[in-house]
Amino acid sequence: MAGTKKPESKKGKKDKGESGPKKAEITVMLNEQEATKIVQNSKVITVHELARQTGVKVSAANVFLKDALKKGIIKRVGGFSGHYIYQPATS
């Protein structure tokens, strides 16, 4: 049995020329009026809380909050290492 070879397993190997099923492109739109209303009605808000309340991805909520921070709608009042807490500027 010294001359027999085991058949190579195809598990984990893919041809580089073949592509699998195409992934769906996801577009996430955050309604700015809705998000502004949520932020203005909150004492404080985080990126994750805004994403949960608006039903969008965290990245979309983060873009909105960074833009609102530049516009002066909100101010950063706490947090660290990217996990910030925001507050409406009028409070």
Biotite code that builds the C-alpha atoms (Angstrom):
import biotite.structure as struc

atoms = struc.array([
    struc.Atom([0.000, 0.000, 0.000], chain_id="A", res_id=1, res_name="MET", atom_name="CA", element="C"),
    struc.Atom([3.002, 2.243, -0.212], chain_id="A", res_id=2, res_name="ALA", atom_name="CA", element="C"),
    struc.Atom([2.211, 3.254, -3.801], chain_id="A", res_id=3, res_name="GLY", atom_name="CA", element="C"),
    struc.Atom([-1.406, 4.387, -3.266], chain_id="A", res_id=4, res_name="THR", atom_name="CA", element="C"),
    struc.Atom([-2.282, 8.072, -3.065], chain_id="A", res_id=5, res_name="LYS", atom_name="CA", element="C"),
    struc.Atom([-5.175, 9.586, -1.237], chain_id="A", res_id=6, res_name="LYS", atom_name="CA", element="C"),
    struc.Atom([-7.421, 11.668, -3.456], chain_id="A", res_id=7, res_name="PRO", atom_name="CA", element="C"),
    struc.Atom([-6.923, 15.378, -2.775], chain_id="A", res_id=8, res_name="GLU", atom_name="CA", element="C"),
    struc.Atom([-9.722, 17.014, -0.912], chain_id="A", res_id=9, res_name="SER", atom_name="CA", element="C"),
    struc.Atom([-11.400, 19.888, -2.731], chain_id="A", res_id=10, res_name="LYS", atom_name="CA", element="C"),
    struc.Atom([-12.632, 21.301, 0.540], chain_id="A", res_id=11, res_name="LYS", atom_name="CA", element="C"),
    struc.Atom([-11.261, 24.776, 1.108], chain_id="A", res_id=12, res_name="GLY", atom_name="CA", element="C"),
    struc.Atom([-9.905, 25.172, -2.435], chain_id="A", res_id=13, res_name="LYS", atom_name="CA", element="C"),
    struc.Atom([-11.560, 27.410, -4.975], chain_id="A", res_id=14, res_name="LYS", atom_name="CA", element="C"),
    struc.Atom([-10.639, 28.251, -8.513], chain_id="A", res_id=15, res_name="ASP", atom_name="CA", element="C"),
    struc.Atom([-9.569, 31.849, -8.615], chain_id="A", res_id=16, res_name="LYS", atom_name="CA", element="C"),
    struc.Atom([-11.190, 32.367, -12.009], chain_id="A", res_id=17, res_name="GLY", atom_name="CA", element="C"),
    struc.Atom([-14.652, 31.349, -10.872], chain_id="A", res_id=18, res_name="GLU", atom_name="CA", element="C"),
    struc.Atom([-16.789, 33.660, -8.837], chain_id="A", res_id=19, res_name="SER", atom_name="CA", element="C"),
    struc.Atom([-19.611, 32.606, -6.605], chain_id="A", res_id=20, res_name="GLY", atom_name="CA", element="C"),
    struc.Atom([-23.063, 34.101, -6.560], chain_id="A", res_id=21, res_name="PRO", atom_name="CA", element="C"),
    struc.Atom([-23.045, 37.857, -6.813], chain_id="A", res_id=22, res_name="LYS", atom_name="CA", element="C"),
    struc.Atom([-23.647, 39.683, -3.579], chain_id="A", res_id=23, res_name="LYS", atom_name="CA", element="C"),
    struc.Atom([-26.535, 42.084, -3.348], chain_id="A", res_id=24, res_name="ALA", atom_name="CA", element="C"),
    struc.Atom([-25.616, 45.727, -3.171], chain_id="A", res_id=25, res_name="GLU", atom_name="CA", element="C"),
    struc.Atom([-27.056, 47.354, -0.085], chain_id="A", res_id=26, res_name="ILE", atom_name="CA", element="C"),
    struc.Atom([-27.824, 51.050, -0.011], chain_id="A", res_id=27, res_name="THR", atom_name="CA", element="C"),
    struc.Atom([-28.719, 52.556, 3.328], chain_id="A", res_id=28, res_name="VAL", atom_name="CA", element="C"),
    struc.Atom([-30.466, 55.879, 3.481], chain_id="A", res_id=29, res_name="MET", atom_name="CA", element="C"),
    struc.Atom([-30.892, 57.742, 6.725], chain_id="A", res_id=30, res_name="LEU", atom_name="CA", element="C"),
    struc.Atom([-33.779, 60.174, 6.839], chain_id="A", res_id=31, res_name="ASN", atom_name="CA", element="C"),
    struc.Atom([-32.074, 63.291, 8.164], chain_id="A", res_id=32, res_name="GLU", atom_name="CA", element="C"),
    struc.Atom([-35.281, 64.847, 9.460], chain_id="A", res_id=33, res_name="GLN", atom_name="CA", element="C"),
    struc.Atom([-36.129, 61.710, 11.423], chain_id="A", res_id=34, res_name="GLU", atom_name="CA", element="C"),
    struc.Atom([-32.597, 61.414, 12.798], chain_id="A", res_id=35, res_name="ALA", atom_name="CA", element="C"),
    struc.Atom([-32.481, 65.099, 13.764], chain_id="A", res_id=36, res_name="THR", atom_name="CA", element="C"),
    struc.Atom([-35.804, 64.734, 15.586], chain_id="A", res_id=37, res_name="LYS", atom_name="CA", element="C"),
    struc.Atom([-34.497, 61.700, 17.513], chain_id="A", res_id=38, res_name="ILE", atom_name="CA", element="C"),
    struc.Atom([-31.297, 63.527, 18.468], chain_id="A", res_id=39, res_name="VAL", atom_name="CA", element="C"),
    struc.Atom([-33.136, 66.695, 19.543], chain_id="A", res_id=40, res_name="GLN", atom_name="CA", element="C"),
    struc.Atom([-35.571, 64.702, 21.707], chain_id="A", res_id=41, res_name="ASN", atom_name="CA", element="C"),
    struc.Atom([-32.809, 62.806, 23.525], chain_id="A", res_id=42, res_name="SER", atom_name="CA", element="C"),
    struc.Atom([-30.755, 63.960, 26.484], chain_id="A", res_id=43, res_name="LYS", atom_name="CA", element="C"),
    struc.Atom([-27.765, 62.079, 25.077], chain_id="A", res_id=44, res_name="VAL", atom_name="CA", element="C"),
    struc.Atom([-27.337, 59.636, 22.196], chain_id="A", res_id=45, res_name="ILE", atom_name="CA", element="C"),
    struc.Atom([-24.745, 57.205, 20.922], chain_id="A", res_id=46, res_name="THR", atom_name="CA", element="C"),
    struc.Atom([-24.083, 55.978, 17.400], chain_id="A", res_id=47, res_name="VAL", atom_name="CA", element="C"),
    struc.Atom([-25.495, 52.556, 18.234], chain_id="A", res_id=48, res_name="HIS", atom_name="CA", element="C"),
    struc.Atom([-28.665, 53.990, 19.762], chain_id="A", res_id=49, res_name="GLU", atom_name="CA", element="C"),
    struc.Atom([-29.305, 56.219, 16.748], chain_id="A", res_id=50, res_name="LEU", atom_name="CA", element="C"),
    struc.Atom([-28.740, 53.267, 14.403], chain_id="A", res_id=51, res_name="ALA", atom_name="CA", element="C"),
    struc.Atom([-31.181, 51.125, 16.393], chain_id="A", res_id=52, res_name="ARG", atom_name="CA", element="C"),
    struc.Atom([-33.892, 53.796, 16.504], chain_id="A", res_id=53, res_name="GLN", atom_name="CA", element="C"),
    struc.Atom([-33.649, 54.665, 12.814], chain_id="A", res_id=54, res_name="THR", atom_name="CA", element="C"),
    struc.Atom([-33.155, 51.105, 11.568], chain_id="A", res_id=55, res_name="GLY", atom_name="CA", element="C"),
    struc.Atom([-29.918, 51.782, 9.659], chain_id="A", res_id=56, res_name="VAL", atom_name="CA", element="C"),
    struc.Atom([-26.379, 50.482, 9.899], chain_id="A", res_id=57, res_name="LYS", atom_name="CA", element="C"),
    struc.Atom([-24.035, 51.903, 12.506], chain_id="A", res_id=58, res_name="VAL", atom_name="CA", element="C"),
    struc.Atom([-21.822, 53.316, 9.759], chain_id="A", res_id=59, res_name="SER", atom_name="CA", element="C"),
    struc.Atom([-24.713, 55.363, 8.322], chain_id="A", res_id=60, res_name="ALA", atom_name="CA", element="C"),
    struc.Atom([-25.613, 56.687, 11.770], chain_id="A", res_id=61, res_name="ALA", atom_name="CA", element="C"),
    struc.Atom([-21.961, 57.540, 12.393], chain_id="A", res_id=62, res_name="ASN", atom_name="CA", element="C"),
    struc.Atom([-21.770, 59.551, 9.164], chain_id="A", res_id=63, res_name="VAL", atom_name="CA", element="C"),
    struc.Atom([-24.886, 61.483, 10.186], chain_id="A", res_id=64, res_name="PHE", atom_name="CA", element="C"),
    struc.Atom([-23.549, 62.238, 13.670], chain_id="A", res_id=65, res_name="LEU", atom_name="CA", element="C"),
    struc.Atom([-20.157, 63.396, 12.356], chain_id="A", res_id=66, res_name="LYS", atom_name="CA", element="C"),
    struc.Atom([-21.907, 65.682, 9.871], chain_id="A", res_id=67, res_name="ASP", atom_name="CA", element="C"),
    struc.Atom([-24.222, 67.021, 12.591], chain_id="A", res_id=68, res_name="ALA", atom_name="CA", element="C"),
    struc.Atom([-21.173, 67.649, 14.788], chain_id="A", res_id=69, res_name="LEU", atom_name="CA", element="C"),
    struc.Atom([-19.554, 69.725, 12.021], chain_id="A", res_id=70, res_name="LYS", atom_name="CA", element="C"),
    struc.Atom([-22.790, 71.693, 11.518], chain_id="A", res_id=71, res_name="LYS", atom_name="CA", element="C"),
    struc.Atom([-23.070, 72.407, 15.246], chain_id="A", res_id=72, res_name="GLY", atom_name="CA", element="C"),
    struc.Atom([-26.376, 70.570, 15.713], chain_id="A", res_id=73, res_name="ILE", atom_name="CA", element="C"),
    struc.Atom([-24.860, 68.316, 18.373], chain_id="A", res_id=74, res_name="ILE", atom_name="CA", element="C"),
    struc.Atom([-21.812, 68.351, 20.630], chain_id="A", res_id=75, res_name="LYS", atom_name="CA", element="C"),
    struc.Atom([-19.668, 65.517, 21.918], chain_id="A", res_id=76, res_name="ARG", atom_name="CA", element="C"),
    struc.Atom([-19.930, 65.275, 25.700], chain_id="A", res_id=77, res_name="VAL", atom_name="CA", element="C"),
    struc.Atom([-18.160, 62.039, 26.578], chain_id="A", res_id=78, res_name="GLY", atom_name="CA", element="C"),
    struc.Atom([-16.878, 58.677, 25.539], chain_id="A", res_id=79, res_name="GLY", atom_name="CA", element="C"),
    struc.Atom([-13.555, 57.479, 24.233], chain_id="A", res_id=80, res_name="PHE", atom_name="CA", element="C"),
    struc.Atom([-11.896, 55.451, 21.488], chain_id="A", res_id=81, res_name="SER", atom_name="CA", element="C"),
    struc.Atom([-14.600, 56.081, 18.889], chain_id="A", res_id=82, res_name="GLY", atom_name="CA", element="C"),
    struc.Atom([-17.507, 55.309, 21.240], chain_id="A", res_id=83, res_name="HIS", atom_name="CA", element="C"),
    struc.Atom([-18.675, 58.836, 21.857], chain_id="A", res_id=84, res_name="TYR", atom_name="CA", element="C"),
    struc.Atom([-21.737, 60.255, 23.556], chain_id="A", res_id=85, res_name="ILE", atom_name="CA", element="C"),
    struc.Atom([-23.464, 63.170, 21.862], chain_id="A", res_id=86, res_name="TYR", atom_name="CA", element="C"),
    struc.Atom([-25.887, 65.763, 23.134], chain_id="A", res_id=87, res_name="GLN", atom_name="CA", element="C"),
    struc.Atom([-28.032, 68.298, 21.262], chain_id="A", res_id=88, res_name="PRO", atom_name="CA", element="C"),
    struc.Atom([-26.202, 71.641, 21.113], chain_id="A", res_id=89, res_name="ALA", atom_name="CA", element="C"),
    struc.Atom([-29.264, 73.541, 22.314], chain_id="A", res_id=90, res_name="THR", atom_name="CA", element="C"),
    struc.Atom([-29.437, 71.688, 25.654], chain_id="A", res_id=91, res_name="SER", atom_name="CA", element="C"),
])
